[in-house]
Amino acid sequence: MKLVRDPEKLQRMLREERARGKSVGFVPTMGALHEGHLSLVRASNRENDITIVSIFVNPTQFGPKEDLARYPRPTRRDLDFLRAAKVDFVFMPSVEAMYPKGLAEPLKLKNAKWPRLAKGLCGKFRPGHFCGVATVVTKLLNITGLCRLYLGAKDLQQAAVISQLVRDLDTDIQVRVMPTVREKDGLAMSSRNRFLSTDERRRALAISRILFGLKRELLRKRSVATLRLRAIQELKKSVDRVQYFEIVDPGTLVPVKKHQKKMAVATACFVGKTRLIDNVIIRA
Ligand code: AMP
């Protein structure tokens, strides 16, 4: 496993790999790795000759009051984890290497579709977040070059925004969205789960329980609006704040009023000070 910190060096090394006919899979992460990340690495290993994982806590996607400073950075553990997972390259640039002239002005493609996708759900409460994500992913993809890109379904909106972004920019990148990996009891794995106290961890379980309960009810064609309100009330008994809880069209991320073939239920909740997101997809 090669650890590379310099963007140009990585660009060069991957260009050479491709010249030798090797296919490249890319898994962008912010580190503090867990089985969810590992599932993306496994998929990339299966489908490509070379797998590269980036670890970069991107400051441009955090708001001023968010948890950039306290975001976990267990670097040595992460590197051991990736070595064991047989990753070929780890890209771990500094903030200065990624943004040499200060923080780049985030991308805002007014004519593209992704800004519309970025408006609701998390985008409503994290202004500028998806512009920061789109900017860093574009930079990362320019560094890695042509690759298959592995993303987790856990970040529903992020996957939708990035999938649209690579289409809008006419790239040849193939996006692969992999299923959410959960703890045995249902809690979606997240780097932020480590912040939960024992009591918060127990209360956080309500999120997946209620999402899966709602999925069953929606499949029985009960009223979308009534079920949504009931689920929110139920969730409020366990979590400290429901930031949003929406039943949306998974393609457009616009809330649905009536049943349709494909729906997604997405939520963001605070348990203590920790913000957790989760979602389920429903195919009627
Ligand atoms: P992060 O390090 O949180 O930025 O996540 C890096 C990638 O891992 C993103 O594509 C996430 O969607 C994905 N990911 C995070 N948690 C999970 C999970 N529990 N299951 C599957 N993928 C995940």
Residues whose N, C-alpha, C, O or C-beta is under 5 A from the ligand:
A	BS01	AMP	P28 T29 M30 G31 G36 H37 Y150 L151 G152 A153 K154 D155 M178 P179 T180 V181 A188 M189 S190
